Amino acid sequence: MRKFLGGVFCFCVLLLVGCGCSMTNEKAHMTVAVTDSFGQEIHLSVPPKRVVVLTSTLAEMYHAVGGEMTGVAYLPGRVYPDYITHTEYVGVPYALDVEKLVAMKPDIVLGMNALHSRFVPVLKQNHIPFLLFDIARYEDMKKSLQIMATVADKKEKGKQLIAEMDRYMEETEKKYKRPGMTYAAIHGTGQGLFLEVKGSIVCDVADRLGLSDVFGELSMKDIGDKPPFSIEELAMRNPDVIFLTTMVHRGQEEDIFKKNLMTQPAWQTMKAVKNGRVYLLPQKFFLSGPGIDYPKALEYMAEKITEK
């Protein structure tokens, strides 16, 4: 009788072990439909093994929801965490090593629409799945995190991260909100000066703090990214605060504005200049998107507009 019961027990254990393996394998090969920021839908086996991410900000976001990467594009000469530098380097975000990227045969490529849409034909030609994101606005960034969490098969971790960020953002907004304060945001390049308008990172952060854009009737959706402006028009609208952004090399930021803006007669007439309320915003938060550091970007601007 004992031998018989022992045999039954062993059979049940083997059956349970067998079922457990079957469930694990089934989960490992689960396929999901994923839609990126621009409505493109792909079917993907999650979690993918070979993931290439085309900016360090997106890499930080994917890592934050528990994703693992095999390749990353990033700017050399800067300090990055090991989970970025210990992967295959596939060039800088705006000049990818396409040959190396294709040779890696990634299961999925994660990129930004503004930088990487021009590489779509190559990816399609080589049958490489890809997802493109827009992370300028906080709400867009959260949607991108949710998509990445789905790709990494870490949906719960994504939800927890977003909930924590929401709490931090709400606390900062309540503490620092300044309704009635006006602002303008100017982007400087080697080719000239342009307005930052609704849909940009700067304007999204400022709007969350209750500030009013003196060029609020303009938006990226209607007139494109960073339209040119007239300094005389800026002086006429006379904002309380002026934010400056640029993508020039570090150490050269102020020179762009001194040459094209601060030497103009109309510049000195504005109350933001007279009151010392002109702020050069850091590239890590206000250039291509702060990613999971969005709460820090909000806090940075909040502290600037409330300092005496």
C-alpha positions as YAML, in Angstrom:
chain: A
units: angstrom
residues:
- id: 1
  name: MET
  ca: [0.00, 0.00, 0.00]
- id: 2
  name: ARG
  ca: [2.84, 2.40, 0.93]
- id: 3
  name: LYS
  ca: [4.61, 1.64, -2.37]
- id: 4
  name: PHE
  ca: [1.39, 2.35, -4.25]
- id: 5
  name: LEU
  ca: [0.84, 5.70, -2.46]
- id: 6
  name: GLY
  ca: [4.48, 6.58, -2.98]
- id: 7
  name: GLY
  ca: [4.09, 5.91, -6.68]
- id: 8
  name: VAL
  ca: [0.97, 8.06, -6.88]
- id: 9
  name: PHE
  ca: [2.76, 10.89, -5.04]
- id: 10
  name: CYS
  ca: [5.74, 10.78, -7.41]
- id: 11
  name: PHE
  ca: [3.41, 10.77, -10.42]
- id: 12
  name: CYS
  ca: [1.58, 13.85, -9.07]
- id: 13
  name: VAL
  ca: [4.87, 15.69, -8.43]
- id: 14
  name: LEU
  ca: [6.04, 14.93, -11.97]
- id: 15
  name: LEU
  ca: [2.69, 16.08, -13.32]
- id: 16
  name: LEU
  ca: [2.88, 19.37, -11.40]
- id: 17
  name: VAL
  ca: [6.47, 19.98, -12.47]
- id: 18
  name: GLY
  ca: [5.50, 19.28, -16.04]
- id: 19
  name: CYS
  ca: [2.58, 21.73, -15.85]
- id: 20
  name: GLY
  ca: [4.84, 24.40, -14.33]
- id: 21
  name: CYS
  ca: [7.33, 24.12, -17.19]
- id: 22
  name: SER
  ca: [4.56, 24.30, -19.72]
- id: 23
  name: MET
  ca: [3.16, 27.51, -18.17]
- id: 24
  name: THR
  ca: [6.62, 29.09, -18.04]
- id: 25
  name: ASN
  ca: [7.29, 28.33, -21.67]
- id: 26
  name: GLU
  ca: [3.88, 29.64, -22.62]
- id: 27
  name: LYS
  ca: [4.55, 32.94, -20.84]
- id: 28
  name: ALA
  ca: [8.03, 33.24, -22.34]
- id: 29
  name: HIS
  ca: [6.52, 33.10, -25.82]
- id: 30
  name: MET
  ca: [3.50, 35.32, -25.14]
- id: 31
  name: THR
  ca: [2.74, 37.68, -28.03]
- id: 32
  name: VAL
  ca: [1.19, 41.09, -27.44]
- id: 33
  name: ALA
  ca: [-0.01, 43.89, -29.70]
- id: 34
  name: VAL
  ca: [1.82, 47.15, -28.95]
- id: 35
  name: THR
  ca: [0.97, 50.58, -30.37]
- id: 36
  name: ASP
  ca: [3.52, 53.41, -30.28]
- id: 37
  name: SER
  ca: [2.99, 57.16, -29.87]
- id: 38
  name: PHE
  ca: [2.00, 57.54, -33.52]
- id: 39
  name: GLY
  ca: [-0.54, 54.75, -33.85]
- id: 40
  name: GLN
  ca: [1.75, 52.14, -35.38]
- id: 41
  name: GLU
  ca: [0.84, 48.67, -34.10]
- id: 42
  name: ILE
  ca: [3.23, 45.73, -34.00]
- id: 43
  name: HIS
  ca: [2.91, 42.19, -32.61]
- id: 44
  name: LEU
  ca: [5.78, 41.27, -30.38]
- id: 45
  name: SER
  ca: [6.90, 38.28, -28.33]
- id: 46
  name: VAL
  ca: [7.56, 39.59, -24.81]
- id: 47
  name: PRO
  ca: [9.90, 40.12, -23.21]
- id: 48
  name: PRO
  ca: [12.16, 40.51, -26.28]
- id: 49
  name: LYS
  ca: [15.75, 39.26, -25.94]
- id: 50
  name: ARG
  ca: [17.55, 41.71, -28.24]
- id: 51
  name: VAL
  ca: [16.46, 45.30, -27.56]
- id: 52
  name: VAL
  ca: [18.25, 48.31, -29.05]
- id: 53
  name: VAL
  ca: [17.40, 51.77, -27.69]
- id: 54
  name: LEU
  ca: [18.35, 54.87, -29.66]
- id: 55
  name: THR
  ca: [18.76, 57.52, -26.91]
- id: 56
  name: SER
  ca: [20.02, 57.45, -23.34]
- id: 57
  name: THR
  ca: [16.76, 59.02, -22.10]
- id: 58
  name: LEU
  ca: [14.69, 56.21, -23.62]
- id: 59
  name: ALA
  ca: [17.20, 53.72, -22.19]
- id: 60
  name: GLU
  ca: [16.66, 55.19, -18.71]
- id: 61
  name: MET
  ca: [12.91, 54.88, -19.15]
- id: 62
  name: TYR
  ca: [13.10, 51.27, -20.38]
- id: 63
  name: HIS
  ca: [15.45, 50.31, -17.54]
- id: 64
  name: ALA
  ca: [13.15, 52.00, -15.00]
- id: 65
  name: VAL
  ca: [10.27, 49.67, -15.92]
- id: 66
  name: GLY
  ca: [12.52, 46.60, -15.69]
- id: 67
  name: GLY
  ca: [13.62, 46.24, -19.31]
- id: 68
  name: GLU
  ca: [17.02, 44.92, -20.38]
- id: 69
  name: MET
  ca: [18.92, 46.18, -23.43]
- id: 70
  name: THR
  ca: [21.57, 44.77, -25.74]
- id: 71
  name: GLY
  ca: [22.45, 48.03, -27.51]
- id: 72
  name: VAL
  ca: [22.13, 51.79, -26.89]
- id: 73
  name: ALA
  ca: [22.92, 54.96, -28.84]
- id: 74
  name: TYR
  ca: [24.35, 57.73, -26.67]
- id: 75
  name: LEU
  ca: [26.69, 60.72, -26.70]
- id: 76
  name: PRO
  ca: [30.30, 59.76, -25.88]
- id: 77
  name: GLY
  ca: [32.24, 61.73, -23.30]
- id: 78
  name: ARG
  ca: [29.40, 61.81, -20.77]
- id: 79
  name: VAL
  ca: [28.88, 59.69, -17.67]
- id: 80
  name: TYR
  ca: [26.21, 56.99, -17.98]
- id: 81
  name: PRO
  ca: [25.12, 54.10, -15.72]
- id: 82
  name: ASP
  ca: [26.49, 50.61, -16.34]
- id: 83
  name: TYR
  ca: [23.24, 49.33, -17.82]
- id: 84
  name: ILE
  ca: [23.92, 51.69, -20.74]
- id: 85
  name: THR
  ca: [27.71, 51.50, -21.12]
- id: 86
  name: HIS
  ca: [27.80, 47.70, -20.76]
- id: 87
  name: THR
  ca: [25.67, 47.28, -23.90]
- id: 88
  name: GLU
  ca: [26.71, 47.45, -27.55]
- id: 89
  name: TYR
  ca: [27.32, 51.02, -28.68]
- id: 90
  name: VAL
  ca: [25.34, 51.79, -31.85]
- id: 91
  name: GLY
  ca: [26.43, 55.39, -32.45]
- id: 92
  name: VAL
  ca: [25.08, 58.75, -31.33]
- id: 93
  name: PRO
  ca: [21.31, 59.32, -31.35]
- id: 94
  name: TYR
  ca: [21.36, 61.63, -34.37]
- id: 95
  name: ALA
  ca: [23.99, 59.63, -36.34]
- id: 96
  name: LEU
  ca: [23.39, 55.92, -35.81]
- id: 97
  name: ASP
  ca: [25.77, 53.16, -36.85]
- id: 98
  name: VAL
  ca: [23.08, 51.63, -39.04]
- id: 99
  name: GLU
  ca: [25.28, 48.78, -40.28]
- id: 100
  name: LYS
  ca: [26.02, 47.65, -36.73]
- id: 101
  name: LEU
  ca: [22.38, 48.08, -35.71]
- id: 102
  name: VAL
  ca: [21.15, 45.85, -38.53]
- id: 103
  name: ALA
  ca: [23.86, 43.26, -37.88]
- id: 104
  name: MET
  ca: [22.65, 42.89, -34.27]
- id: 105
  name: LYS
  ca: [19.27, 41.61, -35.57]
- id: 106
  name: PRO
  ca: [17.27, 43.21, -32.77]
- id: 107
  name: ASP
  ca: [13.86, 41.89, -31.78]
- id: 108
  name: ILE
  ca: [12.75, 45.49, -31.26]
- id: 109
  name: VAL
  ca: [14.20, 48.99, -31.69]
- id: 110
  name: LEU
  ca: [12.98, 51.86, -29.49]
- id: 111
  name: GLY
  ca: [13.52, 55.38, -30.84]
- id: 112
  name: MET
  ca: [12.22, 58.93, -30.87]
- id: 113
  name: ASN
  ca: [10.12, 60.16, -33.75]
- id: 114
  name: ALA
  ca: [11.87, 63.53, -34.02]
- id: 115
  name: LEU
  ca: [15.30, 61.90, -34.39]
- id: 116
  name: HIS
  ca: [14.73, 58.48, -35.90]
- id: 117
  name: SER
  ca: [11.79, 58.52, -38.29]
- id: 118
  name: ARG
  ca: [14.31, 58.85, -41.16]
- id: 119
  name: PHE
  ca: [15.68, 55.39, -40.30]
- id: 120
  name: VAL
  ca: [12.28, 53.72, -40.70]
- id: 121
  name: PRO
  ca: [12.87, 52.63, -44.34]
- id: 122
  name: VAL
  ca: [16.09, 50.82, -43.36]
- id: 123
  name: LEU
  ca: [14.41, 49.09, -40.43]
- id: 124
  name: LYS
  ca: [11.48, 47.99, -42.58]
- id: 125
  name: GLN
  ca: [13.78, 46.80, -45.35]
- id: 126
  name: ASN
  ca: [15.60, 44.57, -42.86]
- id: 127
  name: HIS
  ca: [12.36, 43.39, -41.19]
- id: 128
  name: ILE
  ca: [13.31, 44.91, -37.83]
- id: 129
  name: PRO
  ca: [10.33, 45.81, -35.59]
- id: 130
  name: PHE
  ca: [10.44, 49.31, -34.11]
- id: 131
  name: LEU
  ca: [8.48, 51.68, -31.90]
- id: 132
  name: LEU
  ca: [8.84, 55.48, -32.02]
- id: 133
  name: PHE
  ca: [7.97, 57.80, -29.15]
- id: 134
  name: ASP
  ca: [7.22, 61.45, -28.44]
- id: 135
  name: ILE
  ca: [8.14, 62.31, -24.85]
- id: 136
  name: ALA
  ca: [8.08, 66.13, -24.85]
- id: 137
  name: ARG
  ca: [4.89, 66.46, -22.79]
- id: 138
  name: TYR
  ca: [4.46, 64.71, -19.44]
- id: 139
  name: GLU
  ca: [1.32, 62.88, -20.57]
- id: 140
  name: ASP
  ca: [3.13, 61.62, -23.69]
- id: 141
  name: MET
  ca: [6.05, 60.46, -21.57]
- id: 142
  name: LYS
  ca: [3.71, 58.48, -19.29]
- id: 143
  name: LYS
  ca: [2.08, 56.77, -22.27]
- id: 144
  name: SER
  ca: [5.54, 55.87, -23.56]
- id: 145
  name: LEU
  ca: [6.42, 54.36, -20.18]
- id: 146
  name: GLN
  ca: [3.27, 52.24, -20.28]
- id: 147
  name: ILE
  ca: [4.19, 50.97, -23.75]
- id: 148
  name: MET
  ca: [7.72, 50.14, -22.62]
- id: 149
  name: ALA
  ca: [6.39, 48.32, -19.57]
- id: 150
  name: THR
  ca: [4.24, 46.19, -21.88]
- id: 151
  name: VAL
  ca: [7.25, 45.44, -24.08]
- id: 152
  name: ALA
  ca: [9.34, 44.46, -21.04]
- id: 153
  name: ASP
  ca: [6.42, 42.40, -19.68]
- id: 154
  name: LYS
  ca: [6.50, 44.54, -16.50]
- id: 155
  name: LYS
  ca: [3.12, 46.28, -16.58]
- id: 156
  name: GLU
  ca: [2.75, 46.47, -12.79]
- id: 157
  name: LYS
  ca: [6.19, 48.02, -12.36]
- id: 158
  name: GLY
  ca: [5.25, 50.61, -14.97]
- id: 159
  name: LYS
  ca: [2.03, 51.48, -13.15]
- id: 160
  name: GLN
  ca: [3.87, 51.87, -9.83]
- id: 161
  name: LEU
  ca: [6.52, 54.13, -11.37]
- id: 162
  name: ILE
  ca: [3.90, 56.37, -13.00]
- id: 163
  name: ALA
  ca: [1.89, 56.60, -9.76]
- id: 164
  name: GLU
  ca: [5.03, 57.73, -7.87]
- id: 165
  name: MET
  ca: [5.82, 60.34, -10.51]
- id: 166
  name: ASP
  ca: [2.24, 61.64, -10.48]
- id: 167
  name: ARG
  ca: [2.38, 62.12, -6.71]
- id: 168
  name: TYR
  ca: [5.68, 64.01, -6.95]
- id: 169
  name: MET
  ca: [4.38, 66.22, -9.77]
- id: 170
  name: GLU
  ca: [1.16, 67.04, -7.91]
- id: 171
  name: GLU
  ca: [3.03, 67.99, -4.74]
- id: 172
  name: THR
  ca: [5.37, 70.29, -6.66]
- id: 173
  name: GLU
  ca: [2.52, 71.94, -8.57]
- id: 174
  name: LYS
  ca: [0.57, 72.64, -5.37]
- id: 175
  name: LYS
  ca: [3.63, 74.07, -3.63]
- id: 176
  name: TYR
  ca: [4.96, 76.31, -6.40]
- id: 177
  name: LYS
  ca: [2.03, 77.18, -8.68]
- id: 178
  name: ARG
  ca: [2.12, 80.83, -9.80]
- id: 179
  name: PRO
  ca: [-1.09, 81.67, -11.70]
- id: 180
  name: GLY
  ca: [-0.98, 85.06, -13.40]
- id: 181
  name: MET
  ca: [2.78, 85.04, -14.06]
- id: 182
  name: THR
  ca: [3.58, 85.36, -17.77]
- id: 183
  name: TYR
  ca: [6.49, 83.91, -19.69]
- id: 184
  name: ALA
  ca: [8.10, 83.48, -23.09]
- id: 185
  name: ALA
  ca: [10.51, 80.69, -24.09]
- id: 186
  name: ILE
  ca: [13.24, 81.19, -26.70]
- id: 187
  name: HIS
  ca: [15.38, 78.52, -28.34]
- id: 188
  name: GLY
  ca: [18.81, 79.52, -29.65]
- id: 189
  name: THR
  ca: [20.77, 77.84, -32.45]
- id: 190
  name: GLY
  ca: [23.65, 78.76, -34.72]
- id: 191
  name: GLN
  ca: [21.05, 79.67, -37.35]
- id: 192
  name: GLY
  ca: [19.06, 82.07, -35.20]
- id: 193
  name: LEU
  ca: [16.45, 82.38, -32.47]
- id: 194
  name: PHE
  ca: [13.08, 80.65, -32.37]
- id: 195
  name: LEU
  ca: [10.05, 80.49, -30.12]
- id: 196
  name: GLU
  ca: [9.27, 77.51, -27.93]
- id: 197
  name: VAL
  ca: [5.49, 77.09, -28.23]
- id: 198
  name: LYS
  ca: [2.68, 74.89, -26.95]
- id: 199
  name: GLY
  ca: [3.66, 71.23, -27.32]
- id: 200
  name: SER
  ca: [7.28, 71.77, -26.29]
- id: 201
  name: ILE
  ca: [8.86, 70.57, -23.04]
- id: 202
  name: VAL
  ca: [9.37, 74.08, -21.69]
- id: 203
  name: CYS
  ca: [5.78, 75.15, -22.29]
- id: 204
  name: ASP
  ca: [4.35, 71.94, -20.86]
- id: 205
  name: VAL
  ca: [6.34, 72.37, -17.63]
- id: 206
  name: ALA
  ca: [5.52, 76.10, -17.37]
- id: 207
  name: ASP
  ca: [1.81, 75.48, -17.97]
- id: 208
  name: ARG
  ca: [1.78, 72.94, -15.12]
- id: 209
  name: LEU
  ca: [3.00, 75.68, -12.81]
- id: 210
  name: GLY
  ca: [0.14, 77.96, -13.82]
- id: 211
  name: LEU
  ca: [2.24, 80.33, -15.95]
- id: 212
  name: SER
  ca: [0.71, 81.97, -19.03]
- id: 213
  name: ASP
  ca: [2.59, 82.00, -22.33]
- id: 214
  name: VAL
  ca: [2.52, 85.45, -23.96]
- id: 215
  name: PHE
  ca: [2.60, 83.59, -27.30]
- id: 216
  name: GLY
  ca: [-0.06, 81.14, -26.13]
- id: 217
  name: GLU
  ca: [-2.04, 81.38, -29.37]
- id: 218
  name: LEU
  ca: [0.77, 79.52, -31.17]
- id: 219
  name: SER
  ca: [1.32, 75.74, -31.08]
- id: 220
  name: MET
  ca: [3.65, 73.21, -32.69]
- id: 221
  name: LYS
  ca: [0.62, 71.41, -34.07]
- id: 222
  name: ASP
  ca: [-0.43, 74.46, -36.10]
- id: 223
  name: ILE
  ca: [2.83, 76.12, -37.12]
- id: 224
  name: GLY
  ca: [5.56, 73.53, -36.60]
- id: 225
  name: ASP
  ca: [8.47, 73.21, -34.22]
- id: 226
  name: LYS
  ca: [10.14, 76.41, -32.97]
- id: 227
  name: PRO
  ca: [8.88, 79.21, -35.25]
- id: 228
  name: PRO
  ca: [11.04, 82.36, -35.63]
- id: 229
  name: PHE
  ca: [10.10, 85.49, -33.70]
- id: 230
  name: SER
  ca: [10.72, 89.21, -33.57]
- id: 231
  name: ILE
  ca: [12.44, 90.74, -30.53]
- id: 232
  name: GLU
  ca: [10.27, 93.82, -30.98]
- id: 233
  name: GLU
  ca: [7.19, 91.60, -30.70]
- id: 234
  name: LEU
  ca: [8.65, 89.98, -27.58]
- id: 235
  name: ALA
  ca: [9.26, 93.41, -26.03]
- id: 236
  name: MET
  ca: [5.71, 94.47, -26.82]
- id: 237
  name: ARG
  ca: [4.27, 91.41, -25.07]
- id: 238
  name: ASN
  ca: [6.71, 92.00, -22.17]
- id: 239
  name: PRO
  ca: [6.63, 88.71, -20.15]
- id: 240
  name: ASP
  ca: [7.43, 88.47, -16.44]
- id: 241
  name: VAL
  ca: [9.87, 85.61, -17.10]
- id: 242
  name: ILE
  ca: [11.98, 84.57, -20.09]
- id: 243
  name: PHE
  ca: [13.24, 80.99, -20.45]
- id: 244
  name: LEU
  ca: [16.16, 80.22, -22.77]
- id: 245
  name: THR
  ca: [16.95, 76.79, -24.26]
- id: 246
  name: THR
  ca: [19.62, 75.65, -26.70]
- id: 247
  name: MET
  ca: [21.31, 72.52, -28.06]
- id: 248
  name: VAL
  ca: [24.76, 74.04, -28.65]
- id: 249
  name: HIS
  ca: [27.77, 72.50, -26.93]
- id: 250
  name: ARG
  ca: [28.13, 73.02, -23.21]
- id: 251
  name: GLY
  ca: [30.01, 76.20, -22.36]
- id: 252
  name: GLN
  ca: [28.78, 77.97, -25.49]
- id: 253
  name: GLU
  ca: [25.12, 78.39, -24.51]
- id: 254
  name: GLU
  ca: [25.23, 82.00, -23.33]
- id: 255
  name: ASP
  ca: [27.23, 83.14, -26.36]
- id: 256
  name: ILE
  ca: [24.30, 82.25, -28.66]
- id: 257
  name: PHE
  ca: [21.99, 84.63, -26.82]
- id: 258
  name: LYS
  ca: [24.52, 87.39, -26.21]
- id: 259
  name: LYS
  ca: [25.19, 87.65, -29.93]
- id: 260
  name: ASN
  ca: [21.61, 87.47, -31.26]
- id: 261
  name: LEU
  ca: [19.46, 88.73, -28.39]
- id: 262
  name: MET
  ca: [21.05, 90.47, -25.45]
- id: 263
  name: THR
  ca: [22.83, 93.14, -27.49]
- id: 264
  name: GLN
  ca: [19.56, 94.29, -29.08]
- id: 265
  name: PRO
  ca: [18.20, 97.66, -27.79]
- id: 266
  name: ALA
  ca: [14.71, 96.23, -27.17]
- id: 267
  name: TRP
  ca: [16.15, 93.56, -24.84]
- id: 268
  name: GLN
  ca: [16.92, 95.99, -22.02]
- id: 269
  name: THR
  ca: [13.39, 97.43, -22.03]
- id: 270
  name: MET
  ca: [11.69, 94.21, -20.88]
- id: 271
  name: LYS
  ca: [10.66, 93.71, -17.24]
- id: 272
  name: ALA
  ca: [12.00, 90.13, -17.16]
- id: 273
  name: VAL
  ca: [15.46, 91.52, -17.99]
- id: 274
  name: LYS
  ca: [15.18, 94.45, -15.57]
- id: 275
  name: ASN
  ca: [14.08, 92.15, -12.73]
- id: 276
  name: GLY
  ca: [16.72, 89.49, -13.41]
- id: 277
  name: ARG
  ca: [14.16, 86.85, -14.37]
- id: 278
  name: VAL
  ca: [15.85, 85.39, -17.44]
- id: 279
  name: TYR
  ca: [16.77, 81.73, -17.00]
- id: 280
  name: LEU
  ca: [18.92, 79.47, -19.15]
- id: 281
  name: LEU
  ca: [17.38, 76.02, -18.72]
- id: 282
  name: PRO
  ca: [19.60, 72.89, -18.56]
- id: 283
  name: GLN
  ca: [19.71, 70.66, -21.64]
- id: 284
  name: LYS
  ca: [19.35, 67.47, -19.60]
- id: 285
  name: PHE
  ca: [15.79, 68.48, -18.68]
- id: 286
  name: PHE
  ca: [14.57, 70.76, -21.48]
- id: 287
  name: LEU
  ca: [16.13, 69.64, -24.76]
- id: 288
  name: SER
  ca: [14.86, 66.29, -26.07]
- id: 289
  name: GLY
  ca: [12.82, 65.27, -23.05]
- id: 290
  name: PRO
  ca: [13.63, 64.63, -19.38]
- id: 291
  name: GLY
  ca: [12.05, 61.16, -19.38]
- id: 292
  name: ILE
  ca: [11.73, 59.78, -15.87]
- id: 293
  name: ASP
  ca: [13.34, 63.03, -14.61]
- id: 294
  name: TYR
  ca: [10.24, 65.02, -15.58]
- id: 295
  name: PRO
  ca: [9.44, 65.69, -11.89]
- id: 296
  name: LYS
  ca: [12.97, 67.10, -11.50]
- id: 297
  name: ALA
  ca: [12.45, 69.36, -14.53]
- id: 298
  name: LEU
  ca: [9.26, 70.66, -12.97]
- id: 299
  name: GLU
  ca: [10.96, 71.24, -9.63]
- id: 300
  name: TYR
  ca: [13.91, 73.01, -11.31]
- id: 301
  name: MET
  ca: [11.65, 75.51, -13.08]
- id: 302
  name: ALA
  ca: [9.46, 75.92, -9.99]
- id: 303
  name: GLU
  ca: [12.43, 76.86, -7.84]
- id: 304
  name: LYS
  ca: [13.65, 79.34, -10.44]
- id: 305
  name: ILE
  ca: [10.38, 81.24, -10.75]
- id: 306
  name: THR
  ca: [9.95, 81.46, -6.98]
- id: 307
  name: GLU
  ca: [13.50, 82.48, -6.04]
- id: 308
  name: LYS
  ca: [13.95, 86.06, -4.81]
...
